[in-house]
Structures are given as structure tokens and as C-alpha cells.
Amino acid sequence: MPPDHTAYIETLAHVNCGQCDEYWGLSDITRDDLTGTEWSCPHCGHKRPMGEFVRGDGE
Ligand SMILES: [Zn+2]
């Protein structure tokens, strides 16, 4: 039998900068990894911790 495909489910955090509102993504990351540290926006360099965790549908 020919070999099956393999699948890997990636967790992706969608981040919007609090300063410039540009978007970037952080893959393979948990909520715990995201909290308790500061992150620099790759667009404008704004460095802040993550604030709210919002739902993907914008609610
Ligand atoms: Zn920014």
C-alpha cells in the first residue's frame, strides 16, 4: 500500500500591535507562552505584553 499523508495541526496566535495595529503571527505557541513576557512588534518595535485574548471572530 502506498504511504499515507501525515498531518500536523499548527497553533497560530494572531497578534495585532497595540501601537500601529499591524498584524503578525506567532506559530506553535501556547497561551502560557504568550503571557508573562513582553513582545516587540516586528513592524514598529512597540514592546508590550499581550493584553486581551479575543475571539477569532472579533467578538
Ligand atoms: Zn507595531
PDB file of the backbone (N, CA, C, O) and the ligand in Angstrom, with CONECT records:
HET     ZN  A 101       1
ATOM      1  N   MET A   1       0.847  -1.199   0.000  1.00  0.00           N
ATOM      2  CA  MET A   1       0.000   0.000   0.000  1.00  0.00           C
ATOM      3  C   MET A   1       0.882   1.248   0.000  1.00  0.00           C
ATOM      4  O   MET A   1       1.889   1.289   0.707  1.00  0.00           O
ATOM      5  N   PRO A   2       0.524   2.247  -0.768  1.00  0.00           N
ATOM      6  CA  PRO A   2       1.326   3.486  -0.752  1.00  0.00           C
ATOM      7  C   PRO A   2       1.209   4.191   0.599  1.00  0.00           C
ATOM      8  O   PRO A   2       0.187   4.070   1.274  1.00  0.00           O
ATOM      9  N   PRO A   3       2.229   4.913   0.988  1.00  0.00           N
ATOM     10  CA  PRO A   3       2.206   5.541   2.314  1.00  0.00           C
ATOM     11  C   PRO A   3       1.135   6.628   2.426  1.00  0.00           C
ATOM     12  O   PRO A   3       0.849   7.339   1.463  1.00  0.00           O
ATOM     13  N   ASP A   4       0.555   6.740   3.607  1.00  0.00           N
ATOM     14  CA  ASP A   4      -0.431   7.791   3.888  1.00  0.00           C
ATOM     15  C   ASP A   4       0.263   9.144   4.000  1.00  0.00           C
ATOM     16  O   ASP A   4       1.481   9.232   4.158  1.00  0.00           O
ATOM     17  N   HIS A   5      -0.526  10.165   3.914  1.00  0.00           N
ATOM     18  CA  HIS A   5      -0.037  11.513   4.231  1.00  0.00           C
ATOM     19  C   HIS A   5       0.154  11.619   5.733  1.00  0.00           C
ATOM     20  O   HIS A   5      -0.367  10.800   6.490  1.00  0.00           O
ATOM     21  N   THR A   6       0.893  12.618   6.160  1.00  0.00           N
ATOM     22  CA  THR A   6       0.936  12.933   7.588  1.00  0.00           C
ATOM     23  C   THR A   6       0.370  14.337   7.774  1.00  0.00           C
ATOM     24  O   THR A   6       0.488  15.187   6.891  1.00  0.00           O
ATOM     25  N   ALA A   7      -0.235  14.568   8.912  1.00  0.00           N
ATOM     26  CA  ALA A   7      -0.836  15.871   9.210  1.00  0.00           C
ATOM     27  C   ALA A   7      -0.306  16.393  10.529  1.00  0.00           C
ATOM     28  O   ALA A   7      -0.104  15.640  11.482  1.00  0.00           O
ATOM     29  N   TYR A   8      -0.091  17.665  10.565  1.00  0.00           N
ATOM     30  CA  TYR A   8       0.341  18.331  11.792  1.00  0.00           C
ATOM     31  C   TYR A   8      -0.536  19.565  11.969  1.00  0.00           C
ATOM     32  O   TYR A   8      -0.628  20.386  11.056  1.00  0.00           O
ATOM     33  N   ILE A   9      -1.172  19.711  13.109  1.00  0.00           N
ATOM     34  CA  ILE A   9      -2.037  20.861  13.372  1.00  0.00           C
ATOM     35  C   ILE A   9      -1.228  21.929  14.089  1.00  0.00           C
ATOM     36  O   ILE A   9      -0.731  21.716  15.195  1.00  0.00           O
ATOM     37  N   GLU A  10      -1.108  23.058  13.455  1.00  0.00           N
ATOM     38  CA  GLU A  10      -0.303  24.152  13.978  1.00  0.00           C
ATOM     39  C   GLU A  10      -1.179  25.120  14.770  1.00  0.00           C
ATOM     40  O   GLU A  10      -2.270  25.492  14.336  1.00  0.00           O
ATOM     41  N   THR A  11      -0.681  25.519  15.937  1.00  0.00           N
ATOM     42  CA  THR A  11      -1.358  26.558  16.709  1.00  0.00           C
ATOM     43  C   THR A  11      -0.742  27.896  16.343  1.00  0.00           C
ATOM     44  O   THR A  11       0.469  28.087  16.453  1.00  0.00           O
ATOM     45  N   LEU A  12      -1.580  28.808  15.912  1.00  0.00           N
ATOM     46  CA  LEU A  12      -1.076  30.107  15.474  1.00  0.00           C
ATOM     47  C   LEU A  12      -1.763  31.221  16.265  1.00  0.00           C
ATOM     48  O   LEU A  12      -2.991  31.304  16.298  1.00  0.00           O
ATOM     49  N   ALA A  13      -0.963  32.071  16.898  1.00  0.00           N
ATOM     50  CA  ALA A  13      -1.518  33.236  17.578  1.00  0.00           C
ATOM     51  C   ALA A  13      -1.506  34.406  16.594  1.00  0.00           C
ATOM     52  O   ALA A  13      -0.474  34.724  16.002  1.00  0.00           O
ATOM     53  N   HIS A  14      -2.660  35.037  16.430  1.00  0.00           N
ATOM     54  CA  HIS A  14      -2.781  36.217  15.576  1.00  0.00           C
ATOM     55  C   HIS A  14      -2.652  37.434  16.487  1.00  0.00           C
ATOM     56  O   HIS A  14      -3.487  37.644  17.367  1.00  0.00           O
ATOM     57  N   VAL A  15      -1.631  38.219  16.283  1.00  0.00           N
ATOM     58  CA  VAL A  15      -1.345  39.350  17.162  1.00  0.00           C
ATOM     59  C   VAL A  15      -1.559  40.648  16.394  1.00  0.00           C
ATOM     60  O   VAL A  15      -1.109  40.796  15.258  1.00  0.00           O
ATOM     61  N   ASN A  16      -2.252  41.582  17.035  1.00  0.00           N
ATOM     62  CA  ASN A  16      -2.363  42.930  16.476  1.00  0.00           C
ATOM     63  C   ASN A  16      -1.624  43.889  17.397  1.00  0.00           C
ATOM     64  O   ASN A  16      -1.880  43.923  18.601  1.00  0.00           O
ATOM     65  N   CYS A  17      -0.724  44.653  16.843  1.00  0.00           N
ATOM     66  CA  CYS A  17       0.070  45.605  17.612  1.00  0.00           C
ATOM     67  C   CYS A  17      -0.832  46.654  18.252  1.00  0.00           C
ATOM     68  O   CYS A  17      -1.741  47.176  17.607  1.00  0.00           O
ATOM     69  N   GLY A  18      -0.574  46.963  19.536  1.00  0.00           N
ATOM     70  CA  GLY A  18      -1.349  47.985  20.225  1.00  0.00           C
ATOM     71  C   GLY A  18      -1.003  49.383  19.759  1.00  0.00           C
ATOM     72  O   GLY A  18      -1.778  50.314  19.979  1.00  0.00           O
ATOM     73  N   GLN A  19       0.141  49.551  19.121  1.00  0.00           N
ATOM     74  CA  GLN A  19       0.593  50.871  18.701  1.00  0.00           C
ATOM     75  C   GLN A  19       0.231  51.153  17.240  1.00  0.00           C
ATOM     76  O   GLN A  19      -0.448  52.137  16.946  1.00  0.00           O
ATOM     77  N   CYS A  20       0.679  50.296  16.334  1.00  0.00           N
ATOM     78  CA  CYS A  20       0.490  50.578  14.904  1.00  0.00           C
ATOM     79  C   CYS A  20      -0.651  49.758  14.301  1.00  0.00           C
ATOM     80  O   CYS A  20      -1.025  49.973  13.148  1.00  0.00           O
ATOM     81  N   ASP A  21      -1.207  48.814  15.079  1.00  0.00           N
ATOM     82  CA  ASP A  21      -2.326  47.976  14.650  1.00  0.00           C
ATOM     83  C   ASP A  21      -1.975  47.057  13.481  1.00  0.00           C
ATOM     84  O   ASP A  21      -2.867  46.495  12.844  1.00  0.00           O
ATOM     85  N   GLU A  22      -0.690  46.903  13.198  1.00  0.00           N
ATOM     86  CA  GLU A  22      -0.290  45.925  12.180  1.00  0.00           C
ATOM     87  C   GLU A  22      -0.395  44.529  12.790  1.00  0.00           C
ATOM     88  O   GLU A  22      -0.400  44.361  14.010  1.00  0.00           O
ATOM     89  N   TYR A  23      -0.478  43.549  11.921  1.00  0.00           N
ATOM     90  CA  TYR A  23      -0.671  42.166  12.329  1.00  0.00           C
ATOM     91  C   TYR A  23       0.619  41.376  12.190  1.00  0.00           C
ATOM     92  O   TYR A  23       1.405  41.602  11.270  1.00  0.00           O
ATOM     93  N   TRP A  24       0.828  40.442  13.118  1.00  0.00           N
ATOM     94  CA  TRP A  24       1.830  39.409  12.884  1.00  0.00           C
ATOM     95  C   TRP A  24       1.364  38.125  13.529  1.00  0.00           C
ATOM     96  O   TRP A  24       0.425  38.117  14.324  1.00  0.00           O
ATOM     97  N   GLY A  25       2.029  37.039  13.179  1.00  0.00           N
ATOM     98  CA  GLY A  25       1.634  35.729  13.674  1.00  0.00           C
ATOM     99  C   GLY A  25       2.757  35.072  14.451  1.00  0.00           C
ATOM    100  O   GLY A  25       3.934  35.223  14.120  1.00  0.00           O
ATOM    101  N   LEU A  26       2.378  34.339  15.491  1.00  0.00           N
ATOM    102  CA  LEU A  26       3.336  33.553  16.278  1.00  0.00           C
ATOM    103  C   LEU A  26       2.841  32.118  16.246  1.00  0.00           C
ATOM    104  O   LEU A  26       1.766  31.815  16.765  1.00  0.00           O
ATOM    105  N   SER A  27       3.622  31.236  15.639  1.00  0.00           N
ATOM    106  CA  SER A  27       3.160  29.857  15.486  1.00  0.00           C
ATOM    107  C   SER A  27       3.705  28.970  16.589  1.00  0.00           C
ATOM    108  O   SER A  27       4.716  29.277  17.221  1.00  0.00           O
ATOM    109  N   ASP A  28       3.010  27.863  16.804  1.00  0.00           N
ATOM    110  CA  ASP A  28       3.407  26.857  17.792  1.00  0.00           C
ATOM    111  C   ASP A  28       3.620  27.481  19.156  1.00  0.00           C
ATOM    112  O   ASP A  28       4.684  27.340  19.759  1.00  0.00           O
ATOM    113  N   ILE A  29       2.613  28.161  19.630  1.00  0.00           N
ATOM    114  CA  ILE A  29       2.761  28.875  20.891  1.00  0.00           C
ATOM    115  C   ILE A  29       1.496  28.668  21.722  1.00  0.00           C
ATOM    116  O   ILE A  29       0.391  28.595  21.186  1.00  0.00           O
ATOM    117  N   THR A  30       1.675  28.576  23.013  1.00  0.00           N
ATOM    118  CA  THR A  30       0.525  28.398  23.899  1.00  0.00           C
ATOM    119  C   THR A  30       0.185  29.732  24.559  1.00  0.00           C
ATOM    120  O   THR A  30       0.963  30.685  24.501  1.00  0.00           O
ATOM    121  N   ARG A  31      -0.979  29.783  25.182  1.00  0.00           N
ATOM    122  CA  ARG A  31      -1.385  30.978  25.909  1.00  0.00           C
ATOM    123  C   ARG A  31      -0.380  31.287  27.026  1.00  0.00           C
ATOM    124  O   ARG A  31      -0.057  32.447  27.280  1.00  0.00           O
ATOM    125  N   ASP A  32       0.107  30.230  27.688  1.00  0.00           N
ATOM    126  CA  ASP A  32       1.092  30.434  28.752  1.00  0.00           C
ATOM    127  C   ASP A  32       2.397  31.017  28.213  1.00  0.00           C
ATOM    128  O   ASP A  32       3.037  31.841  28.867  1.00  0.00           O
ATOM    129  N   ASP A  33       2.782  30.583  27.016  1.00  0.00           N
ATOM    130  CA  ASP A  33       3.999  31.140  26.410  1.00  0.00           C
ATOM    131  C   ASP A  33       3.830  32.626  26.107  1.00  0.00           C
ATOM    132  O   ASP A  33       4.791  33.395  26.164  1.00  0.00           O
ATOM    133  N   LEU A  34       2.614  33.017  25.787  1.00  0.00           N
ATOM    134  CA  LEU A  34       2.362  34.397  25.369  1.00  0.00           C
ATOM    135  C   LEU A  34       2.315  35.373  26.538  1.00  0.00           C
ATOM    136  O   LEU A  34       2.684  36.541  26.413  1.00  0.00           O
ATOM    137  N   THR A  35       1.845  34.856  27.696  1.00  0.00           N
ATOM    138  CA  THR A  35       1.676  35.757  28.834  1.00  0.00           C
ATOM    139  C   THR A  35       2.956  35.808  29.657  1.00  0.00           C
ATOM    140  O   THR A  35       3.784  34.899  29.593  1.00  0.00           O
ATOM    141  N   GLY A  36       3.107  36.852  30.410  1.00  0.00           N
ATOM    142  CA  GLY A  36       4.216  36.975  31.344  1.00  0.00           C
ATOM    143  C   GLY A  36       5.514  37.413  30.712  1.00  0.00           C
ATOM    144  O   GLY A  36       6.555  37.392  31.368  1.00  0.00           O
ATOM    145  N   THR A  37       5.481  37.813  29.445  1.00  0.00           N
ATOM    146  CA  THR A  37       6.682  38.331  28.803  1.00  0.00           C
ATOM    147  C   THR A  37       6.277  39.451  27.854  1.00  0.00           C
ATOM    148  O   THR A  37       5.107  39.575  27.489  1.00  0.00           O
ATOM    149  N   GLU A  38       7.240  40.255  27.463  1.00  0.00           N
ATOM    150  CA  GLU A  38       6.954  41.338  26.534  1.00  0.00           C
ATOM    151  C   GLU A  38       7.321  40.913  25.125  1.00  0.00           C
ATOM    152  O   GLU A  38       8.263  40.149  24.916  1.00  0.00           O
ATOM    153  N   TRP A  39       6.580  41.409  24.181  1.00  0.00           N
ATOM    154  CA  TRP A  39       6.791  41.085  22.771  1.00  0.00           C
ATOM    155  C   TRP A  39       6.996  42.370  21.993  1.00  0.00           C
ATOM    156  O   TRP A  39       6.319  43.368  22.240  1.00  0.00           O
ATOM    157  N   SER A  40       7.921  42.347  21.062  1.00  0.00           N
ATOM    158  CA  SER A  40       8.173  43.517  20.232  1.00  0.00           C
ATOM    159  C   SER A  40       7.467  43.359  18.899  1.00  0.00           C
ATOM    160  O   SER A  40       7.573  42.320  18.249  1.00  0.00           O
ATOM    161  N   CYS A  41       6.750  44.392  18.499  1.00  0.00           N
ATOM    162  CA  CYS A  41       6.103  44.401  17.196  1.00  0.00           C
ATOM    163  C   CYS A  41       7.170  44.415  16.101  1.00  0.00           C
ATOM    164  O   CYS A  41       8.057  45.267  16.120  1.00  0.00           O
ATOM    165  N   PRO A  42       7.096  43.484  15.148  1.00  0.00           N
ATOM    166  CA  PRO A  42       8.097  43.457  14.077  1.00  0.00           C
ATOM    167  C   PRO A  42       7.942  44.619  13.099  1.00  0.00           C
ATOM    168  O   PRO A  42       8.826  44.854  12.275  1.00  0.00           O
ATOM    169  N   HIS A  43       6.842  45.338  13.179  1.00  0.00           N
ATOM    170  CA  HIS A  43       6.587  46.442  12.243  1.00  0.00           C
ATOM    171  C   HIS A  43       7.108  47.770  12.794  1.00  0.00           C
ATOM    172  O   HIS A  43       7.787  48.517  12.091  1.00  0.00           O
ATOM    173  N   CYS A  44       6.781  48.060  14.071  1.00  0.00           N
ATOM    174  CA  CYS A  44       7.151  49.371  14.620  1.00  0.00           C
ATOM    175  C   CYS A  44       8.046  49.269  15.851  1.00  0.00           C
ATOM    176  O   CYS A  44       8.540  50.290  16.330  1.00  0.00           O
ATOM    177  N   GLY A  45       8.270  48.055  16.378  1.00  0.00           N
ATOM    178  CA  GLY A  45       9.159  47.891  17.525  1.00  0.00           C
ATOM    179  C   GLY A  45       8.498  48.117  18.872  1.00  0.00           C
ATOM    180  O   GLY A  45       9.155  48.001  19.906  1.00  0.00           O
ATOM    181  N   HIS A  46       7.211  48.437  18.882  1.00  0.00           N
ATOM    182  CA  HIS A  46       6.464  48.650  20.121  1.00  0.00           C
ATOM    183  C   HIS A  46       6.546  47.393  20.993  1.00  0.00           C
ATOM    184  O   HIS A  46       6.145  46.312  20.562  1.00  0.00           O
ATOM    185  N   LYS A  47       7.066  47.534  22.224  1.00  0.00           N
ATOM    186  CA  LYS A  47       7.300  46.369  23.072  1.00  0.00           C
ATOM    187  C   LYS A  47       6.367  46.408  24.274  1.00  0.00           C
ATOM    188  O   LYS A  47       6.482  47.277  25.139  1.00  0.00           O
ATOM    189  N   ARG A  48       5.438  45.451  24.315  1.00  0.00           N
ATOM    190  CA  ARG A  48       4.470  45.374  25.400  1.00  0.00           C
ATOM    191  C   ARG A  48       4.074  43.922  25.619  1.00  0.00           C
ATOM    192  O   ARG A  48       4.216  43.097  24.716  1.00  0.00           O
ATOM    193  N   PRO A  49       3.575  43.600  26.818  1.00  0.00           N
ATOM    194  CA  PRO A  49       2.976  42.271  26.985  1.00  0.00           C
ATOM    195  C   PRO A  49       1.671  42.152  26.212  1.00  0.00           C
ATOM    196  O   PRO A  49       1.104  43.149  25.766  1.00  0.00           O
ATOM    197  N   MET A  50       1.202  40.914  26.058  1.00  0.00           N
ATOM    198  CA  MET A  50      -0.097  40.707  25.456  1.00  0.00           C
ATOM    199  C   MET A  50      -1.163  41.172  26.426  1.00  0.00           C
ATOM    200  O   MET A  50      -1.065  40.923  27.628  1.00  0.00           O
ATOM    201  N   GLY A  51      -2.168  41.838  25.921  1.00  0.00           N
ATOM    202  CA  GLY A  51      -3.278  42.269  26.751  1.00  0.00           C
ATOM    203  C   GLY A  51      -4.408  41.259  26.672  1.00  0.00           C
ATOM    204  O   GLY A  51      -4.275  40.124  27.131  1.00  0.00           O
ATOM    205  N   GLU A  52      -5.485  41.668  26.106  1.00  0.00           N
ATOM    206  CA  GLU A  52      -6.664  40.807  25.996  1.00  0.00           C
ATOM    207  C   GLU A  52      -6.446  39.662  25.023  1.00  0.00           C
ATOM    208  O   GLU A  52      -5.757  39.804  24.013  1.00  0.00           O
ATOM    209  N   PHE A  53      -7.042  38.535  25.344  1.00  0.00           N
ATOM    210  CA  PHE A  53      -7.174  37.456  24.366  1.00  0.00           C
ATOM    211  C   PHE A  53      -8.595  37.527  23.817  1.00  0.00           C
ATOM    212  O   PHE A  53      -9.570  37.335  24.544  1.00  0.00           O
ATOM    213  N   VAL A  54      -8.688  37.800  22.546  1.00  0.00           N
ATOM    214  CA  VAL A  54     -10.004  37.979  21.934  1.00  0.00           C
ATOM    215  C   VAL A  54     -10.338  36.760  21.103  1.00  0.00           C
ATOM    216  O   VAL A  54      -9.460  35.969  20.758  1.00  0.00           O
ATOM    217  N   ARG A  55     -11.581  36.617  20.791  1.00  0.00           N
ATOM    218  CA  ARG A  55     -12.006  35.504  19.952  1.00  0.00           C
ATOM    219  C   ARG A  55     -11.691  35.801  18.490  1.00  0.00           C
ATOM    220  O   ARG A  55     -11.682  36.955  18.062  1.00  0.00           O
ATOM    221  N   GLY A  56     -11.436  34.747  17.743  1.00  0.00           N
ATOM    222  CA  GLY A  56     -11.057  34.904  16.348  1.00  0.00           C
ATOM    223  C   GLY A  56     -12.114  35.534  15.471  1.00  0.00           C
ATOM    224  O   GLY A  56     -11.810  36.060  14.400  1.00  0.00           O
ATOM    225  N   ASP A  57     -13.372  35.481  15.928  1.00  0.00           N
ATOM    226  CA  ASP A  57     -14.432  36.073  15.117  1.00  0.00           C
ATOM    227  C   ASP A  57     -14.661  37.533  15.443  1.00  0.00           C
ATOM    228  O   ASP A  57     -15.602  38.149  14.943  1.00  0.00           O
ATOM    229  N   GLY A  58     -13.781  38.098  16.300  1.00  0.00           N
ATOM    230  CA  GLY A  58     -13.853  39.518  16.590  1.00  0.00           C
ATOM    231  C   GLY A  58     -14.843  39.878  17.685  1.00  0.00           C
ATOM    232  O   GLY A  58     -15.031  41.060  17.975  1.00  0.00           O
ATOM    233  N   GLU A  59     -15.478  38.893  18.297  1.00  0.00           N
ATOM    234  CA  GLU A  59     -16.434  39.174  19.375  1.00  0.00           C
ATOM    235  C   GLU A  59     -15.708  39.669  20.629  1.00  0.00           C
ATOM    236  O   GLU A  59     -16.348  39.956  21.640  1.00  0.00           O
TER     237      GLU A  59
HETATM  238 ZN    ZN A 101       3.540  47.942  15.801  1.00  0.00          ZN2+
END
